[in-house]
């Protein structure tokens, strides 16, 4: 019975990955129509355009990040989203901030709303941490890189947010001055950050 075999293979893959895209089925030789049939049978839940999960999966605080990471594997969570992920802000961003390589097209995602910044090759890949949440690998900039990014994009998110993040990071010793300085130099905001770094050392 091919349907049962396809369903079984799809469920196994879903157990491994946490969420599925239609393109994931090509690797296991299952036609995409199986996803629709499994949704109809109540074996899968569609959570967005081209994104599926098990229907009994409890909703977690990282679900929106996992959904974006599954749809856009090269996305790196940055700025306000990275601050929230690292516990460095009490603000709840209205959008999920992602960094993409320069020249990338904005992802077509219905929900959650996404705000994209484009970053040059060398700066894009620096400071990425890979963490697993909800069985999905999330790429997020580390603490020091996130602080430097906040200063670089202070006109978008506010200088007060960048300063709060810097104070929190140093108060909790989450990043060394050397690391902060390295990413400030990489992000070309060393002159902007210097007086604030010197003031809190």
N, C-alpha and C positions, 0 to 999 in steps of 0.2 A: 504494500500500500504506500505509494510514493508520498501522499500527503503526510502520513504519520512520520515517515522518515525525515521529510523536510521540517516538520514541526519540531521533531526531536533535535535535529542539528541546530535549528535556530534557537531553541531554548538553551542548549549547551553553550552556544556562542554568547548568548545574552548573559548567562551566568558568569562567563569569563570577563565580559566587557562592561557590564552594568547598563549600558545603553547601546542601541543599534541604529545604524544608518542603512538605508537600502543598499548602498554600495558594499557594505560589509558581507552581504550574502553571496557576492560573486566568488569570494575566496573559498566558500564551502559548497559551491555548486547548487545553490538554492535560488529559484526564481523569485523576483521581488514581489510578485502577487501573493506569495505566502504570508507576507506581513499583513496585508489587508485581510486575508482569511483568518489569521490568528487574532487580529483585532475584533473581527466579527464574532469569533468564537469565545471572546473574553480572555484569551491567553496572553494578549499584549495590550498595552495602552499607548496611544499616540500622544506624545507630549509637546509636539511642535511639528513644523513642516519637516518631514523626512527624519523624524527622531522617535524612537520607540523604547519602552521599558516594560518591566513586569508590572502588572496591574496592582499587585499587593505591596509594592515598594513604598516604605514610609518616606514622606517628604522630609528632606534634610535642609539645613541652612545653606548647603553648598550645591543644591540641585541646579540652580540656574547656571552656576559656573561649570558644573559637570556637563550640562546640556550644550553650552557654548564650546567647551573643550572637545566634545564629541563631534560637533558639527564643523568646527574650525580648529583642527589640531595644531596649526602653527601659531594660534593666538597665545599671547602672554598677558596675563592679568597684571595691570599696572595702576599707578596713580591711586585714586580713591578706593578702587576695588582691592588693590594690593594692601593699602593702609588698613582697610576693614579686615582683610584676611589675616594680617599680622597683629590685629588687635591694637592698632595705633590711632584709631579715631572712633569717636562715638557717633559721628554722622553716618546716616544711611544713604549711600549714593542712589540717585534715581535711575542711573544707568550703570551698566557693567562696562568698565574701561578696559580695553585691550590694546596691546601694541602689536603691529604687524610690520613685516619688512616693507621698506619704501617701494612704492609702485603697486602694492596690493590693492585689490578691489574690496570695498566694504562688504562684509558678509550679509547675506539676505536672511535675516532672522526676525521672525514676528515678535517673539517674546523670549527673554526679557530685552528691553531696549539696550542697544550696544553703542558705545562711543569709541571710535577707533582713532588711534594716533599712528602715524607712519614713522618708522625709525630706520636710519641707515644701517647697513649690514653689520659693521663692527659693534655699534652700540646696541643693536637689536638683540644679539646673542649673549651679551655680557650680563652676568648676574641672574641668570634664570635658575630657579629651583623647581624641581619636579616633585610634586607631592600627590599622594593618592587619596581621593575622597570619593565615596560612593562607587568604588571599584573603577574610577576613571582617573587617569593621570592629568593633573592640572599643572600648567606651567605658569609660574608667578615670579615676578622679580623679587629678589631678596630685599631685606630691610634697608640696607645702605643704598642700594640702587633706587629703591622706591623713594627715599628721601630726596636724593639728587634729582629724580624725575619731577618731584613735586615743585622743587625750586625752578626747574627748567620750564615747567608748564604753569607757573604761578599765576599767569594772566588768565588761565582757564579755570583753575580751581581755587585761587586765592592765596596770597602770601601768608595769611594767618594759618591756613591749613598746613602749609609747608613748615612754618615755624613750630607749630604744635607738634608735628611729627618729629622734627629734629629734637625738641626738648624731651619728648617721651623716649625716644631711642637712646639718648644719652643718659637720662635719669635711670632707665632700666638696664643700661649697658648692653643693649641688643646689637650694637655695631660699634666697632672701634673708630676713633677719629681717623686713623689711617685708611680704613675702608671707606668711610664717608668722603674723605678727601680724594681717594682714587676714583670713585664714581662721579664726584663733582667735576673732576678734571675730564673724565670720559664724556660726560654730558655737557661740557663746556659752560659750567656755571660756578667754577671755582671762585671767580671774583665776586660773584653774588653771595655765595655761601660763606666766604672767608670771615667777614666780621661776626656773623652769627656763630660760626664754629669757635672762633676765638673767645667769644663772650661766654660760652657755656663750658669750656674745657676746665 
